[in-house]
Amino acid sequence: MNVHYISNRKGKRTAVVLPIKEWNKIKAQLALPDEDRDEDGLPLTKAALLADIKEALEEVKLYKQGKVQLQTLDDFLNEL
């Protein structure tokens, strides 16, 4: 594998650059989503992002009205 390292001024490695073919192999082995798709494999579009924001704002509104309870940060991170 043809790997290049990027180092800071002190010589500490801070990044790795590898050929895209190698990166695609790694992504496939780790089952990582494509950059332009969400975790379900759906395309990330402006409309989808706006819909997610609208949904989040509605959830905040319902929380302020006492109709729903928000998720804790720990619960959210555990979903990842």
mmCIF file of the N, C-alpha and C atoms, coordinates in Angstrom:
data_MODEL
# 
_entry.id   MODEL 
# 
loop_
_atom_site.group_PDB 
_atom_site.id 
_atom_site.type_symbol 
_atom_site.label_atom_id 
_atom_site.label_alt_id 
_atom_site.label_comp_id 
_atom_site.label_asym_id 
_atom_site.label_entity_id 
_atom_site.label_seq_id 
_atom_site.pdbx_PDB_ins_code 
_atom_site.Cartn_x 
_atom_site.Cartn_y 
_atom_site.Cartn_z 
_atom_site.occupancy 
_atom_site.B_iso_or_equiv 
_atom_site.pdbx_formal_charge 
_atom_site.auth_seq_id 
_atom_site.auth_comp_id 
_atom_site.auth_asym_id 
_atom_site.auth_atom_id 
_atom_site.pdbx_PDB_model_num 
ATOM 1   N N  . MET A 1 1  ? 0.856   -1.166 0.000  1.00 0.00 ? 1  MET A N  1 
ATOM 2   C CA . MET A 1 1  ? 0.000   0.000  0.000  1.00 0.00 ? 1  MET A CA 1 
ATOM 3   C C  . MET A 1 1  ? 0.906   1.234  0.000  1.00 0.00 ? 1  MET A C  1 
ATOM 4   N N  . ASN A 1 2  ? 0.601   2.179  -0.844 1.00 0.00 ? 2  ASN A N  1 
ATOM 5   C CA . ASN A 1 2  ? 1.375   3.404  -0.969 1.00 0.00 ? 2  ASN A CA 1 
ATOM 6   C C  . ASN A 1 2  ? 0.783   4.470  -0.051 1.00 0.00 ? 2  ASN A C  1 
ATOM 7   N N  . VAL A 1 3  ? 1.344   4.600  1.151  1.00 0.00 ? 3  VAL A N  1 
ATOM 8   C CA . VAL A 1 3  ? 0.827   5.517  2.154  1.00 0.00 ? 3  VAL A CA 1 
ATOM 9   C C  . VAL A 1 3  ? 1.799   6.667  2.354  1.00 0.00 ? 3  VAL A C  1 
ATOM 10  N N  . HIS A 1 4  ? 1.259   7.868  2.506  1.00 0.00 ? 4  HIS A N  1 
ATOM 11  C CA . HIS A 1 4  ? 2.065   9.052  2.800  1.00 0.00 ? 4  HIS A CA 1 
ATOM 12  C C  . HIS A 1 4  ? 1.595   9.620  4.126  1.00 0.00 ? 4  HIS A C  1 
ATOM 13  N N  . TYR A 1 5  ? 2.551   10.024 4.958  1.00 0.00 ? 5  TYR A N  1 
ATOM 14  C CA . TYR A 1 5  ? 2.223   10.608 6.252  1.00 0.00 ? 5  TYR A CA 1 
ATOM 15  C C  . TYR A 1 5  ? 2.469   12.110 6.211  1.00 0.00 ? 5  TYR A C  1 
ATOM 16  N N  . ILE A 1 6  ? 1.613   12.834 6.896  1.00 0.00 ? 6  ILE A N  1 
ATOM 17  C CA . ILE A 1 6  ? 1.794   14.264 7.069  1.00 0.00 ? 6  ILE A CA 1 
ATOM 18  C C  . ILE A 1 6  ? 2.176   14.476 8.525  1.00 0.00 ? 6  ILE A C  1 
ATOM 19  N N  . SER A 1 7  ? 3.233   15.225 8.738  1.00 0.00 ? 7  SER A N  1 
ATOM 20  C CA . SER A 1 7  ? 3.738   15.461 10.088 1.00 0.00 ? 7  SER A CA 1 
ATOM 21  C C  . SER A 1 7  ? 3.692   16.945 10.425 1.00 0.00 ? 7  SER A C  1 
ATOM 22  N N  . ASN A 1 8  ? 3.592   17.239 11.725 1.00 0.00 ? 8  ASN A N  1 
ATOM 23  C CA . ASN A 1 8  ? 3.647   18.625 12.148 1.00 0.00 ? 8  ASN A CA 1 
ATOM 24  C C  . ASN A 1 8  ? 5.110   19.067 12.261 1.00 0.00 ? 8  ASN A C  1 
ATOM 25  N N  . ARG A 1 9  ? 5.342   20.266 12.726 1.00 0.00 ? 9  ARG A N  1 
ATOM 26  C CA . ARG A 1 9  ? 6.700   20.816 12.804 1.00 0.00 ? 9  ARG A CA 1 
ATOM 27  C C  . ARG A 1 9  ? 7.594   20.040 13.760 1.00 0.00 ? 9  ARG A C  1 
ATOM 28  N N  . LYS A 1 10 ? 6.994   19.358 14.723 1.00 0.00 ? 10 LYS A N  1 
ATOM 29  C CA . LYS A 1 10 ? 7.766   18.579 15.683 1.00 0.00 ? 10 LYS A CA 1 
ATOM 30  C C  . LYS A 1 10 ? 8.024   17.155 15.192 1.00 0.00 ? 10 LYS A C  1 
ATOM 31  N N  . GLY A 1 11 ? 7.528   16.837 14.009 1.00 0.00 ? 11 GLY A N  1 
ATOM 32  C CA . GLY A 1 11 ? 7.738   15.513 13.445 1.00 0.00 ? 11 GLY A CA 1 
ATOM 33  C C  . GLY A 1 11 ? 6.679   14.499 13.820 1.00 0.00 ? 11 GLY A C  1 
ATOM 34  N N  . LYS A 1 12 ? 5.663   14.913 14.573 1.00 0.00 ? 12 LYS A N  1 
ATOM 35  C CA . LYS A 1 12 ? 4.591   14.002 14.966 1.00 0.00 ? 12 LYS A CA 1 
ATOM 36  C C  . LYS A 1 12 ? 3.641   13.810 13.785 1.00 0.00 ? 12 LYS A C  1 
ATOM 37  N N  . ARG A 1 13 ? 3.332   12.562 13.470 1.00 0.00 ? 13 ARG A N  1 
ATOM 38  C CA . ARG A 1 13 ? 2.416   12.278 12.371 1.00 0.00 ? 13 ARG A CA 1 
ATOM 39  C C  . ARG A 1 13 ? 1.009   12.741 12.746 1.00 0.00 ? 13 ARG A C  1 
ATOM 40  N N  . THR A 1 14 ? 0.397   13.500 11.843 1.00 0.00 ? 14 THR A N  1 
ATOM 41  C CA . THR A 1 14 ? -0.923  14.062 12.112 1.00 0.00 ? 14 THR A CA 1 
ATOM 42  C C  . THR A 1 14 ? -1.985  13.617 11.116 1.00 0.00 ? 14 THR A C  1 
ATOM 43  N N  . ALA A 1 15 ? -1.559  13.029 10.007 1.00 0.00 ? 15 ALA A N  1 
ATOM 44  C CA . ALA A 1 15 ? -2.519  12.603 8.992  1.00 0.00 ? 15 ALA A CA 1 
ATOM 45  C C  . ALA A 1 15 ? -1.888  11.555 8.089  1.00 0.00 ? 15 ALA A C  1 
ATOM 46  N N  . VAL A 1 16 ? -2.768  10.849 7.378  1.00 0.00 ? 16 VAL A N  1 
ATOM 47  C CA . VAL A 1 16 ? -2.325  9.825  6.439  1.00 0.00 ? 16 VAL A CA 1 
ATOM 48  C C  . VAL A 1 16 ? -3.020  10.077 5.106  1.00 0.00 ? 16 VAL A C  1 
ATOM 49  N N  . VAL A 1 17 ? -2.269  9.965  4.036  1.00 0.00 ? 17 VAL A N  1 
ATOM 50  C CA . VAL A 1 17 ? -2.819  10.075 2.686  1.00 0.00 ? 17 VAL A CA 1 
ATOM 51  C C  . VAL A 1 17 ? -2.594  8.745  2.001  1.00 0.00 ? 17 VAL A C  1 
ATOM 52  N N  . LEU A 1 18 ? -3.672  8.180  1.433  1.00 0.00 ? 18 LEU A N  1 
ATOM 53  C CA . LEU A 1 18 ? -3.531  6.920  0.717  1.00 0.00 ? 18 LEU A CA 1 
ATOM 54  C C  . LEU A 1 18 ? -4.331  6.973  -0.574 1.00 0.00 ? 18 LEU A C  1 
ATOM 55  N N  . PRO A 1 19 ? -4.004  6.121  -1.517 1.00 0.00 ? 19 PRO A N  1 
ATOM 56  C CA . PRO A 1 19 ? -4.723  6.106  -2.787 1.00 0.00 ? 19 PRO A CA 1 
ATOM 57  C C  . PRO A 1 19 ? -6.214  5.821  -2.581 1.00 0.00 ? 19 PRO A C  1 
ATOM 58  N N  . ILE A 1 20 ? -7.031  6.431  -3.423 1.00 0.00 ? 20 ILE A N  1 
ATOM 59  C CA . ILE A 1 20 ? -8.478  6.296  -3.292 1.00 0.00 ? 20 ILE A CA 1 
ATOM 60  C C  . ILE A 1 20 ? -8.921  4.838  -3.409 1.00 0.00 ? 20 ILE A C  1 
ATOM 61  N N  . LYS A 1 21 ? -8.234  4.055  -4.220 1.00 0.00 ? 21 LYS A N  1 
ATOM 62  C CA . LYS A 1 21 ? -8.594  2.636  -4.334 1.00 0.00 ? 21 LYS A CA 1 
ATOM 63  C C  . LYS A 1 21 ? -8.432  1.932  -2.996 1.00 0.00 ? 21 LYS A C  1 
ATOM 64  N N  . GLU A 1 22 ? -7.364  2.254  -2.293 1.00 0.00 ? 22 GLU A N  1 
ATOM 65  C CA . GLU A 1 22 ? -7.139  1.652  -0.974 1.00 0.00 ? 22 GLU A CA 1 
ATOM 66  C C  . GLU A 1 22 ? -8.202  2.120  0.015  1.00 0.00 ? 22 GLU A C  1 
ATOM 67  N N  . TRP A 1 23 ? -8.530  3.415  -0.029 1.00 0.00 ? 23 TRP A N  1 
ATOM 68  C CA . TRP A 1 23 ? -9.557  3.952  0.867  1.00 0.00 ? 23 TRP A CA 1 
ATOM 69  C C  . TRP A 1 23 ? -10.902 3.267  0.604  1.00 0.00 ? 23 TRP A C  1 
ATOM 70  N N  . ASN A 1 24 ? -11.250 3.079  -0.652 1.00 0.00 ? 24 ASN A N  1 
ATOM 71  C CA . ASN A 1 24 ? -12.514 2.410  -0.981 1.00 0.00 ? 24 ASN A CA 1 
ATOM 72  C C  . ASN A 1 24 ? -12.533 0.978  -0.467 1.00 0.00 ? 24 ASN A C  1 
ATOM 73  N N  . LYS A 1 25 ? -11.405 0.291  -0.514 1.00 0.00 ? 25 LYS A N  1 
ATOM 74  C CA . LYS A 1 25 ? -11.326 -1.067 0.030  1.00 0.00 ? 25 LYS A CA 1 
ATOM 75  C C  . LYS A 1 25 ? -11.555 -1.052 1.537  1.00 0.00 ? 25 LYS A C  1 
ATOM 76  N N  . ILE A 1 26 ? -10.914 -0.110 2.205  1.00 0.00 ? 26 ILE A N  1 
ATOM 77  C CA . ILE A 1 26 ? -11.071 0.006  3.664  1.00 0.00 ? 26 ILE A CA 1 
ATOM 78  C C  . ILE A 1 26 ? -12.521 0.324  4.016  1.00 0.00 ? 26 ILE A C  1 
ATOM 79  N N  . LYS A 1 27 ? -13.126 1.258  3.284  1.00 0.00 ? 27 LYS A N  1 
ATOM 80  C CA . LYS A 1 27 ? -14.528 1.597  3.541  1.00 0.00 ? 27 LYS A CA 1 
ATOM 81  C C  . LYS A 1 27 ? -15.423 0.381  3.376  1.00 0.00 ? 27 LYS A C  1 
ATOM 82  N N  . ALA A 1 28 ? -15.172 -0.396 2.356  1.00 0.00 ? 28 ALA A N  1 
ATOM 83  C CA . ALA A 1 28 ? -15.984 -1.587 2.121  1.00 0.00 ? 28 ALA A CA 1 
ATOM 84  C C  . ALA A 1 28 ? -15.810 -2.600 3.247  1.00 0.00 ? 28 ALA A C  1 
ATOM 85  N N  . GLN A 1 29 ? -14.581 -2.794 3.705  1.00 0.00 ? 29 GLN A N  1 
ATOM 86  C CA . GLN A 1 29 ? -14.326 -3.742 4.793  1.00 0.00 ? 29 GLN A CA 1 
ATOM 87  C C  . GLN A 1 29 ? -14.973 -3.296 6.093  1.00 0.00 ? 29 GLN A C  1 
ATOM 88  N N  . LEU A 1 30 ? -15.012 -1.992 6.324  1.00 0.00 ? 30 LEU A N  1 
ATOM 89  C CA . LEU A 1 30 ? -15.592 -1.466 7.562  1.00 0.00 ? 30 LEU A CA 1 
ATOM 90  C C  . LEU A 1 30 ? -17.072 -1.128 7.424  1.00 0.00 ? 30 LEU A C  1 
ATOM 91  N N  . ALA A 1 31 ? -17.623 -1.320 6.249  1.00 0.00 ? 31 ALA A N  1 
ATOM 92  C CA . ALA A 1 31 ? -19.021 -1.004 5.951  1.00 0.00 ? 31 ALA A CA 1 
ATOM 93  C C  . ALA A 1 31 ? -19.330 0.464  6.239  1.00 0.00 ? 31 ALA A C  1 
ATOM 94  N N  . LEU A 1 32 ? -18.397 1.360  5.861  1.00 0.00 ? 32 LEU A N  1 
ATOM 95  C CA . LEU A 1 32 ? -18.624 2.784  6.025  1.00 0.00 ? 32 LEU A CA 1 
ATOM 96  C C  . LEU A 1 32 ? -19.490 3.304  4.890  1.00 0.00 ? 32 LEU A C  1 
ATOM 97  N N  . PRO A 1 33 ? -20.396 4.260  5.188  1.00 0.00 ? 33 PRO A N  1 
ATOM 98  C CA . PRO A 1 33 ? -21.239 4.795  4.113  1.00 0.00 ? 33 PRO A CA 1 
ATOM 99  C C  . PRO A 1 33 ? -20.430 5.705  3.192  1.00 0.00 ? 33 PRO A C  1 
ATOM 100 N N  . ASP A 1 34 ? -20.915 5.872  1.975  1.00 0.00 ? 34 ASP A N  1 
ATOM 101 C CA . ASP A 1 34 ? -20.299 6.837  1.068  1.00 0.00 ? 34 ASP A CA 1 
ATOM 102 C C  . ASP A 1 34 ? -20.493 8.228  1.639  1.00 0.00 ? 34 ASP A C  1 
ATOM 103 N N  . GLU A 1 35 ? -19.583 9.138  1.330  1.00 0.00 ? 35 GLU A N  1 
ATOM 104 C CA . GLU A 1 35 ? -19.646 10.479 1.885  1.00 0.00 ? 35 GLU A CA 1 
ATOM 105 C C  . GLU A 1 35 ? -20.922 11.208 1.502  1.00 0.00 ? 35 GLU A C  1 
ATOM 106 N N  . ASP A 1 36 ? -21.476 10.901 0.352  1.00 0.00 ? 36 ASP A N  1 
ATOM 107 C CA . ASP A 1 36 ? -22.660 11.612 -0.106 1.00 0.00 ? 36 ASP A CA 1 
ATOM 108 C C  . ASP A 1 36 ? -23.950 10.853 0.178  1.00 0.00 ? 36 ASP A C  1 
ATOM 109 N N  . ARG A 1 37 ? -23.897 9.916  1.127  1.00 0.00 ? 37 ARG A N  1 
ATOM 110 C CA . ARG A 1 37 ? -25.085 9.145  1.500  1.00 0.00 ? 37 ARG A CA 1 
ATOM 111 C C  . ARG A 1 37 ? -25.166 9.060  3.013  1.00 0.00 ? 37 ARG A C  1 
ATOM 112 N N  . ASP A 1 38 ? -26.383 8.922  3.525  1.00 0.00 ? 38 ASP A N  1 
ATOM 113 C CA . ASP A 1 38 ? -26.542 8.802  4.969  1.00 0.00 ? 38 ASP A CA 1 
ATOM 114 C C  . ASP A 1 38 ? -26.361 7.346  5.391  1.00 0.00 ? 38 ASP A C  1 
ATOM 115 N N  . GLU A 1 39 ? -26.582 7.068  6.688  1.00 0.00 ? 39 GLU A N  1 
ATOM 116 C CA . GLU A 1 39 ? -26.341 5.723  7.206  1.00 0.00 ? 39 GLU A CA 1 
ATOM 117 C C  . GLU A 1 39 ? -27.265 4.667  6.595  1.00 0.00 ? 39 GLU A C  1 
ATOM 118 N N  . ASP A 1 40 ? -28.382 5.105  5.999  1.00 0.00 ? 40 ASP A N  1 
ATOM 119 C CA . ASP A 1 40 ? -29.293 4.172  5.336  1.00 0.00 ? 40 ASP A CA 1 
ATOM 120 C C  . ASP A 1 40 ? -28.994 4.042  3.849  1.00 0.00 ? 40 ASP A C  1 
ATOM 121 N N  . GLY A 1 41 ? -27.944 4.724  3.382  1.00 0.00 ? 41 GLY A N  1 
ATOM 122 C CA . GLY A 1 41 ? -27.582 4.667  1.975  1.00 0.00 ? 41 GLY A CA 1 
ATOM 123 C C  . GLY A 1 41 ? -28.351 5.638  1.107  1.00 0.00 ? 41 GLY A C  1 
ATOM 124 N N  . LEU A 1 42 ? -29.140 6.524  1.736  1.00 0.00 ? 42 LEU A N  1 
ATOM 125 C CA . LEU A 1 42 ? -29.925 7.487  0.964  1.00 0.00 ? 42 LEU A CA 1 
ATOM 126 C C  . LEU A 1 42 ? -29.086 8.713  0.649  1.00 0.00 ? 42 LEU A C  1 
ATOM 127 N N  . PRO A 1 43 ? -29.301 9.301  -0.512 1.00 0.00 ? 43 PRO A N  1 
ATOM 128 C CA . PRO A 1 43 ? -28.511 10.479 -0.886 1.00 0.00 ? 43 PRO A CA 1 
ATOM 129 C C  . PRO A 1 43 ? -28.743 11.639 0.069  1.00 0.00 ? 43 PRO A C  1 
ATOM 130 N N  . LEU A 1 44 ? -27.656 12.335 0.409  1.00 0.00 ? 44 LEU A N  1 
ATOM 131 C CA . LEU A 1 44 ? -27.775 13.543 1.209  1.00 0.00 ? 44 LEU A CA 1 
ATOM 132 C C  . LEU A 1 44 ? -28.075 14.696 0.263  1.00 0.00 ? 44 LEU A C  1 
ATOM 133 N N  . THR A 1 45 ? -29.234 15.265 0.412  1.00 0.00 ? 45 THR A N  1 
ATOM 134 C CA . THR A 1 45 ? -29.623 16.373 -0.441 1.00 0.00 ? 45 THR A CA 1 
ATOM 135 C C  . THR A 1 45 ? -29.985 17.567 0.420  1.00 0.00 ? 45 THR A C  1 
ATOM 136 N N  . LYS A 1 46 ? -30.033 18.716 -0.199 1.00 0.00 ? 46 LYS A N  1 
ATOM 137 C CA . LYS A 1 46 ? -30.434 19.916 0.523  1.00 0.00 ? 46 LYS A CA 1 
ATOM 138 C C  . LYS A 1 46 ? -31.833 19.744 1.097  1.00 0.00 ? 46 LYS A C  1 
ATOM 139 N N  . ALA A 1 47 ? -32.728 19.160 0.315  1.00 0.00 ? 47 ALA A N  1 
ATOM 140 C CA . ALA A 1 47 ? -34.098 18.949 0.777  1.00 0.00 ? 47 ALA A CA 1 
ATOM 141 C C  . ALA A 1 47 ? -34.136 18.028 1.992  1.00 0.00 ? 47 ALA A C  1 
ATOM 142 N N  . ALA A 1 48 ? -33.314 16.969 1.980  1.00 0.00 ? 48 ALA A N  1 
ATOM 143 C CA . ALA A 1 48 ? -33.291 16.040 3.105  1.00 0.00 ? 48 ALA A CA 1 
ATOM 144 C C  . ALA A 1 48 ? -32.747 16.723 4.349  1.00 0.00 ? 48 ALA A C  1 
ATOM 145 N N  . LEU A 1 49 ? -31.705 17.519 4.182  1.00 0.00 ? 49 LEU A N  1 
ATOM 146 C CA . LEU A 1 49 ? -31.140 18.234 5.319  1.00 0.00 ? 49 LEU A CA 1 
ATOM 147 C C  . LEU A 1 49 ? -32.135 19.234 5.886  1.00 0.00 ? 49 LEU A C  1 
ATOM 148 N N  . LEU A 1 50 ? -32.824 19.954 5.025  1.00 0.00 ? 50 LEU A N  1 
ATOM 149 C CA . LEU A 1 50 ? -33.823 20.907 5.483  1.00 0.00 ? 50 LEU A CA 1 
ATOM 150 C C  . LEU A 1 50 ? -34.970 20.201 6.199  1.00 0.00 ? 50 LEU A C  1 
ATOM 151 N N  . ALA A 1 51 ? -35.366 19.042 5.709  1.00 0.00 ? 51 ALA A N  1 
ATOM 152 C CA . ALA A 1 51 ? -36.427 18.271 6.364  1.00 0.00 ? 51 ALA A CA 1 
ATOM 153 C C  . ALA A 1 51 ? -35.990 17.839 7.757  1.00 0.00 ? 51 ALA A C  1 
ATOM 154 N N  . ASP A 1 52 ? -34.729 17.431 7.903  1.00 0.00 ? 52 ASP A N  1 
ATOM 155 C CA . ASP A 1 52 ? -34.212 17.045 9.217  1.00 0.00 ? 52 ASP A CA 1 
ATOM 156 C C  . ASP A 1 52 ? -34.196 18.230 10.174 1.00 0.00 ? 52 ASP A C  1 
ATOM 157 N N  . ILE A 1 53 ? -33.820 19.396 9.683  1.00 0.00 ? 53 ILE A N  1 
ATOM 158 C CA . ILE A 1 53 ? -33.806 20.596 10.524 1.00 0.00 ? 53 ILE A CA 1 
ATOM 159 C C  . ILE A 1 53 ? -35.230 20.957 10.943 1.00 0.00 ? 53 ILE A C  1 
ATOM 160 N N  . LYS A 1 54 ? -36.152 20.878 10.008 1.00 0.00 ? 54 LYS A N  1 
ATOM 161 C CA . LYS A 1 54 ? -37.558 21.179 10.308 1.00 0.00 ? 54 LYS A CA 1 
ATOM 162 C C  . LYS A 1 54 ? -38.078 20.225 11.382 1.00 0.00 ? 54 LYS A C  1 
ATOM 163 N N  . GLU A 1 55 ? -37.751 18.955 11.263 1.00 0.00 ? 55 GLU A N  1 
ATOM 164 C CA . GLU A 1 55 ? -38.169 17.961 12.248 1.00 0.00 ? 55 GLU A CA 1 
ATOM 165 C C  . GLU A 1 55 ? -37.583 18.278 13.625 1.00 0.00 ? 55 GLU A C  1 
ATOM 166 N N  . ALA A 1 56 ? -36.321 18.675 13.663 1.00 0.00 ? 56 ALA A N  1 
ATOM 167 C CA . ALA A 1 56 ? -35.673 19.010 14.926 1.00 0.00 ? 56 ALA A CA 1 
ATOM 168 C C  . ALA A 1 56 ? -36.330 20.221 15.573 1.00 0.00 ? 56 ALA A C  1 
ATOM 169 N N  . LEU A 1 57 ? -36.642 21.237 14.782 1.00 0.00 ? 57 LEU A N  1 
ATOM 170 C CA . LEU A 1 57 ? -37.295 22.423 15.316 1.00 0.00 ? 57 LEU A CA 1 
ATOM 171 C C  . LEU A 1 57 ? -38.688 22.096 15.859 1.00 0.00 ? 57 LEU A C  1 
ATOM 172 N N  . GLU A 1 58 ? -39.387 21.218 15.195 1.00 0.00 ? 58 GLU A N  1 
ATOM 173 C CA . GLU A 1 58 ? -40.708 20.788 15.673 1.00 0.00 ? 58 GLU A CA 1 
ATOM 174 C C  . GLU A 1 58 ? -40.580 20.046 17.000 1.00 0.00 ? 58 GLU A C  1 
ATOM 175 N N  . GLU A 1 59 ? -39.543 19.242 17.129 1.00 0.00 ? 59 GLU A N  1 
ATOM 176 C CA . GLU A 1 59 ? -39.317 18.519 18.380 1.00 0.00 ? 59 GLU A CA 1 
ATOM 177 C C  . GLU A 1 59 ? -39.021 19.488 19.529 1.00 0.00 ? 59 GLU A C  1 
ATOM 178 N N  . VAL A 1 60 ? -38.249 20.531 19.253 1.00 0.00 ? 60 VAL A N  1 
ATOM 179 C CA . VAL A 1 60 ? -37.964 21.548 20.277 1.00 0.00 ? 60 VAL A CA 1 
ATOM 180 C C  . VAL A 1 60 ? -39.258 22.250 20.688 1.00 0.00 ? 60 VAL A C  1 
ATOM 181 N N  . LYS A 1 61 ? -40.083 22.559 19.705 1.00 0.00 ? 61 LYS A N  1 
ATOM 182 C CA . LYS A 1 61 ? -41.370 23.211 19.981 1.00 0.00 ? 61 LYS A CA 1 
ATOM 183 C C  . LYS A 1 61 ? -42.228 22.328 20.892 1.00 0.00 ? 61 LYS A C  1 
ATOM 184 N N  . LEU A 1 62 ? -42.310 21.043 20.592 1.00 0.00 ? 62 LEU A N  1 
ATOM 185 C CA . LEU A 1 62 ? -43.094 20.119 21.409 1.00 0.00 ? 62 LEU A CA 1 
ATOM 186 C C  . LEU A 1 62 ? -42.508 19.989 22.814 1.00 0.00 ? 62 LEU A C  1 
ATOM 187 N N  . TYR A 1 63 ? -41.179 20.025 22.915 1.00 0.00 ? 63 TYR A N  1 
ATOM 188 C CA . TYR A 1 63 ? -40.536 19.966 24.225 1.00 0.00 ? 63 TYR A CA 1 
ATOM 189 C C  . TYR A 1 63 ? -40.907 21.189 25.067 1.00 0.00 ? 63 TYR A C  1 
ATOM 190 N N  . LYS A 1 64 ? -40.857 22.353 24.443 1.00 0.00 ? 64 LYS A N  1 
ATOM 191 C CA . LYS A 1 64 ? -41.200 23.581 25.163 1.00 0.00 ? 64 LYS A CA 1 
ATOM 192 C C  . LYS A 1 64 ? -42.652 23.566 25.637 1.00 0.00 ? 64 LYS A C  1 
ATOM 193 N N  . GLN A 1 65 ? -43.504 22.865 24.905 1.00 0.00 ? 65 GLN A N  1 
ATOM 194 C CA . GLN A 1 65 ? -44.910 22.749 25.286 1.00 0.00 ? 65 GLN A CA 1 
ATOM 195 C C  . GLN A 1 65 ? -45.125 21.634 26.307 1.00 0.00 ? 65 GLN A C  1 
ATOM 196 N N  . GLY A 1 66 ? -44.062 20.915 26.648 1.00 0.00 ? 66 GLY A N  1 
ATOM 197 C CA . GLY A 1 66 ? -44.160 19.839 27.621 1.00 0.00 ? 66 GLY A CA 1 
ATOM 198 C C  . GLY A 1 66 ? -44.771 18.554 27.071 1.00 0.00 ? 66 GLY A C  1 
ATOM 199 N N  . LYS A 1 67 ? -44.801 18.424 25.750 1.00 0.00 ? 67 LYS A N  1 
ATOM 200 C CA . LYS A 1 67 ? -45.448 17.268 25.126 1.00 0.00 ? 67 LYS A CA 1 
ATOM 201 C C  . LYS A 1 67 ? -44.496 16.100 24.869 1.00 0.00 ? 67 LYS A C  1 
ATOM 202 N N  . VAL A 1 68 ? -43.201 16.372 24.830 1.00 0.00 ? 68 VAL A N  1 
ATOM 203 C CA . VAL A 1 68 ? -42.220 15.309 24.624 1.00 0.00 ? 68 VAL A CA 1 
ATOM 204 C C  . VAL A 1 68 ? -41.024 15.547 25.537 1.00 0.00 ? 68 VAL A C  1 
ATOM 205 N N  . GLN A 1 69 ? -40.298 14.476 25.798 1.00 0.00 ? 69 GLN A N  1 
ATOM 206 C CA . GLN A 1 69 ? -39.063 14.590 26.570 1.00 0.00 ? 69 GLN A CA 1 
ATOM 207 C C  . GLN A 1 69 ? -37.898 14.407 25.608 1.00 0.00 ? 69 GLN A C  1 
ATOM 208 N N  . LEU A 1 70 ? -36.892 15.251 25.754 1.00 0.00 ? 70 LEU A N  1 
ATOM 209 C CA . LEU A 1 70 ? -35.744 15.162 24.859 1.00 0.00 ? 70 LEU A CA 1 
ATOM 210 C C  . LEU A 1 70 ? -34.810 14.035 25.288 1.00 0.00 ? 70 LEU A C  1 
ATOM 211 N N  . GLN A 1 71 ? -34.074 13.546 24.348 1.00 0.00 ? 71 GLN A N  1 
ATOM 212 C CA . GLN A 1 71 ? -33.102 12.481 24.562 1.00 0.00 ? 71 GLN A CA 1 
ATOM 213 C C  . GLN A 1 71 ? -31.865 13.051 25.257 1.00 0.00 ? 71 GLN A C  1 
ATOM 214 N N  . THR A 1 72 ? -31.281 12.292 26.162 1.00 0.00 ? 72 THR A N  1 
ATOM 215 C CA . THR A 1 72 ? -30.047 12.741 26.803 1.00 0.00 ? 72 THR A CA 1 
ATOM 216 C C  . THR A 1 72 ? -28.886 12.591 25.821 1.00 0.00 ? 72 THR A C  1 
ATOM 217 N N  . LEU A 1 73 ? -27.793 13.300 26.102 1.00 0.00 ? 73 LEU A N  1 
ATOM 218 C CA . LEU A 1 73 ? -26.616 13.198 25.255 1.00 0.00 ? 73 LEU A CA 1 
ATOM 219 C C  . LEU A 1 73 ? -26.065 11.773 25.281 1.00 0.00 ? 73 LEU A C  1 
ATOM 220 N N  . ASP A 1 74 ? -26.068 11.149 26.455 1.00 0.00 ? 74 ASP A N  1 
ATOM 221 C CA . ASP A 1 74 ? -25.581 9.759  26.550 1.00 0.00 ? 74 ASP A CA 1 
ATOM 222 C C  . ASP A 1 74 ? -26.403 8.824  25.673 1.00 0.00 ? 74 ASP A C  1 
ATOM 223 N N  . ASP A 1 75 ? -27.719 8.969  25.705 1.00 0.00 ? 75 ASP A N  1 
ATOM 224 C CA . ASP A 1 75 ? -28.578 8.131  24.860 1.00 0.00 ? 75 ASP A CA 1 
ATOM 225 C C  . ASP A 1 75 ? -28.297 8.356  23.383 1.00 0.00 ? 75 ASP A C  1 
ATOM 226 N N  . PHE A 1 76 ? -28.129 9.633  23.029 1.00 0.00 ? 76 PHE A N  1 
ATOM 227 C CA . PHE A 1 76 ? -27.836 9.962  21.635 1.00 0.00 ? 76 PHE A CA 1 
ATOM 228 C C  . PHE A 1 76 ? -26.528 9.321  21.199 1.00 0.00 ? 76 PHE A C  1 
ATOM 229 N N  . LEU A 1 77 ? -25.486 9.463  22.008 1.00 0.00 ? 77 LEU A N  1 
ATOM 230 C CA . LEU A 1 77 ? -24.178 8.904  21.642 1.00 0.00 ? 77 LEU A CA 1 
ATOM 231 C C  . LEU A 1 77 ? -24.214 7.387  21.604 1.00 0.00 ? 77 LEU A C  1 
ATOM 232 N N  . ASN A 1 78 ? -25.011 6.760  22.435 1.00 0.00 ? 78 ASN A N  1 
ATOM 233 C CA . ASN A 1 78 ? -25.121 5.299  22.430 1.00 0.00 ? 78 ASN A CA 1 
ATOM 234 C C  . ASN A 1 78 ? -25.776 4.776  21.157 1.00 0.00 ? 78 ASN A C  1 
ATOM 235 N N  . GLU A 1 79 ? -26.558 5.620  20.484 1.00 0.00 ? 79 GLU A N  1 
ATOM 236 C CA . GLU A 1 79 ? -27.181 5.215  19.219 1.00 0.00 ? 79 GLU A CA 1 
ATOM 237 C C  . GLU A 1 79 ? -26.161 5.140  18.091 1.00 0.00 ? 79 GLU A C  1 
ATOM 238 N N  . LEU A 1 80 ? -25.072 5.877  18.236 1.00 0.00 ? 80 LEU A N  1 
ATOM 239 C CA . LEU A 1 80 ? -24.052 5.912  17.178 1.00 0.00 ? 80 LEU A CA 1 
ATOM 240 C C  . LEU A 1 80 ? -23.305 4.664  17.158 1.00 0.00 ? 80 LEU A C  1 
# 
